[in-house]
């Protein structure tokens, strides 16, 4: 009986939790490139800062939360599983236990001529960390 009560108390709190948009905006603004980055997102429910250069899907370099897999563009996906499966994704922004998680893959950033400042290196992982077999060989 206590478990049911806890579920009804915790469920509304989790339903109201969302992305920490300040954290997400700062991470996206910190991506550095030799050329000007252009972004596209079809998700209007996410309040991303106007400081990012948003444009049409055709002109964008980076697509945030794509509705379909676009093989030509760099992607920031909405789950860890999508990050593992889609090699065009340079990063992921998702919720885990009600907290905003931001991950960028170092090799994918470098292959696309992108980098992050030292302050944001806490969000960077290696390609090996996405692969269980590779992680087992490190042990």
Secondary structure, DSSP 8 states (H G I E B T S, - for coil): -HHHHHHHHHHHHHHH----HHHHHHHHHT-EESS---EE---TTS---TTS-B--TTT-SEEES-SS--TTSEEEESSHHHHHH-TTEEEEEEEETTEEEEEEEHHHHHHTTEE--GGGGGGEE-GGGG-HHHHHHH-
